[in-house]
Amino acid sequence: MQTPDGAWRVEVVRRGTTRWYRIVHGDDVLDWLSIAAVERVLDEGGVDRRTLVEVDPPYRPPQSSTSAVRGR
């Protein structure tokens, strides 16, 4: 989700059975956040959470464990 102007973006990150949130604002990235922390950061930033719109997730190519081991 993001603000209509794209200035703030909230991403859900999943790895295995673990899920957390990430906020991207300009060059700042806040990672490993709980939903309560996301709400607090957005509130402190003056973002009205009701204005957030759904967007497609950013493309991140999958990492192969084989490639990482071989140094590719």
Phi and psi restraints in degrees (value plus and minus 20) as a CYANA .aco file:
   2 GLN   PHI    -172.6  -132.6
   2 GLN   PSI     145.6   185.6
   3 THR   PHI     -89.8   -49.8
   3 THR   PSI     135.3   175.3
   4 PRO   PHI     -74.9   -34.9
   4 PRO   PSI     -51.5   -11.5
   5 ASP   PHI    -107.2   -67.2
   5 ASP   PSI     -22.4    17.6
   6 GLY   PHI      57.7    97.7
   6 GLY   PSI     -14.2    25.8
   7 ALA   PHI     -88.8   -48.8
   7 ALA   PSI     -52.7   -12.7
   8 TRP   PHI    -142.9  -102.9
   8 TRP   PSI     114.5   154.5
   9 ARG   PHI    -152.2  -112.2
   9 ARG   PSI     116.6   156.6
  10 VAL   PHI    -134.5   -94.5
  10 VAL   PSI     105.7   145.7
  11 GLU   PHI    -136.8   -96.8
  11 GLU   PSI     121.9   161.9
  12 VAL   PHI    -115.3   -75.3
  12 VAL   PSI     107.4   147.4
  13 VAL   PHI    -133.9   -93.9
  13 VAL   PSI     111.8   151.8
  14 ARG   PHI    -145.8  -105.8
  14 ARG   PSI     112.1   152.1
  15 ARG   PHI    -156.2  -116.2
  15 ARG   PSI      89.7   129.7
  16 GLY   PHI      42.5    82.5
  16 GLY   PSI    -144.7  -104.7
  17 THR   PHI    -116.1   -76.1
  17 THR   PSI     -16.7    23.3
  18 THR   PHI    -114.9   -74.9
  18 THR   PSI     119.4   159.4
  19 ARG   PHI    -155.8  -115.8
  19 ARG   PSI     117.1   157.1
  20 TRP   PHI    -168.0  -128.0
  20 TRP   PSI    -199.9  -159.9
  21 TYR   PHI    -140.9  -100.9
  21 TYR   PSI     133.3   173.3
  22 ARG   PHI    -152.1  -112.1
  22 ARG   PSI     117.3   157.3
  23 ILE   PHI    -132.4   -92.4
  23 ILE   PSI     112.0   152.0
  24 VAL   PHI    -138.0   -98.0
  24 VAL   PSI     104.7   144.7
  25 HIS   PHI    -161.1  -121.1
  25 HIS   PSI      84.8   124.8
  26 GLY   PHI      42.7    82.7
  26 GLY   PSI    -148.0  -108.0
  27 ASP   PHI    -107.6   -67.6
  27 ASP   PSI     -23.7    16.3
  28 ASP   PHI    -108.3   -68.3
  28 ASP   PSI     114.8   154.8
  29 VAL   PHI    -148.9  -108.9
  29 VAL   PSI     102.4   142.4
  30 LEU   PHI    -129.2   -89.2
  30 LEU   PSI     101.5   141.5
  31 ASP   PHI    -139.5   -99.5
  31 ASP   PSI     143.7   183.7
  32 TRP   PHI      41.6    81.6
  32 TRP   PSI      21.6    61.6
  33 LEU   PHI    -114.9   -74.9
  33 LEU   PSI     127.6   167.6
  34 SER   PHI    -103.2   -63.2
  34 SER   PSI     147.0   187.0
  35 ILE   PHI     -84.1   -44.1
  35 ILE   PSI     -54.1   -14.1
  36 ALA   PHI     -83.6   -43.6
  36 ALA   PSI     -59.7   -19.7
  37 ALA   PHI     -87.1   -47.1
  37 ALA   PSI     -58.6   -18.6
  38 VAL   PHI     -80.3   -40.3
  38 VAL   PSI     -67.2   -27.2
  39 GLU   PHI     -79.7   -39.7
  39 GLU   PSI     -63.9   -23.9
  40 ARG   PHI     -83.8   -43.8
  40 ARG   PSI     -66.2   -26.2
  41 VAL   PHI     -82.8   -42.8
  41 VAL   PSI     -64.9   -24.9
  42 LEU   PHI     -84.3   -44.3
  42 LEU   PSI     -62.3   -22.3
  43 ASP   PHI     -80.6   -40.6
  43 ASP   PSI     -65.6   -25.6
  44 GLU   PHI     -85.0   -45.0
  44 GLU   PSI     -48.3    -8.3
  45 GLY   PHI    -104.0   -64.0
  45 GLY   PSI     -20.3    19.7
  46 GLY   PHI      57.4    97.4
  46 GLY   PSI       0.3    40.3
  47 VAL   PHI    -109.7   -69.7
  47 VAL   PSI     105.9   145.9
  48 ASP   PHI    -101.3   -61.3
  48 ASP   PSI      88.1   128.1
  49 ARG   PHI     -80.4   -40.4
  49 ARG   PSI     -43.1    -3.1
  50 ARG   PHI     -87.6   -47.6
  50 ARG   PSI     -37.5     2.5
  51 THR   PHI    -111.0   -71.0
  51 THR   PSI     -24.5    15.5
  52 LEU   PHI     -84.9   -44.9
  52 LEU   PSI     119.5   159.5
  53 VAL   PHI    -139.0   -99.0
  53 VAL   PSI     129.6   169.6
  54 GLU   PHI     -95.9   -55.9
  54 GLU   PSI     120.4   160.4
  55 VAL   PHI    -156.5  -116.5
  55 VAL   PSI     143.0   183.0
  56 ASP   PHI     -87.4   -47.4
  56 ASP   PSI     123.9   163.9
  57 PRO   PHI     -85.7   -45.7
  57 PRO   PSI     130.9   170.9
  58 PRO   PHI     -84.9   -44.9
  58 PRO   PSI     125.8   165.8
  59 TYR   PHI     -96.1   -56.1
  59 TYR   PSI     105.5   145.5
  60 ARG   PHI    -148.9  -108.9
  60 ARG   PSI      93.3   133.3
  61 PRO   PHI     -80.2   -40.2
  61 PRO   PSI     120.1   160.1
  62 PRO   PHI     -84.8   -44.8
  62 PRO   PSI     124.2   164.2
  63 GLN   PHI    -118.8   -78.8
  63 GLN   PSI     108.8   148.8
  64 SER   PHI    -109.9   -69.9
  64 SER   PSI     113.8   153.8
  65 SER   PHI     -84.6   -44.6
  65 SER   PSI     -49.4    -9.4
  66 THR   PHI     -86.6   -46.6
  66 THR   PSI     -62.9   -22.9
  67 SER   PHI     -83.4   -43.4
  67 SER   PSI     -59.1   -19.1
  68 ALA   PHI     -85.8   -45.8
  68 ALA   PSI     -58.3   -18.3
  69 VAL   PHI     -89.2   -49.2
  69 VAL   PSI     -58.8   -18.8
  70 ARG   PHI    -103.2   -63.2
  70 ARG   PSI     -24.6    15.4
  71 GLY   PHI      58.0    98.0
  71 GLY   PSI       4.8    44.8
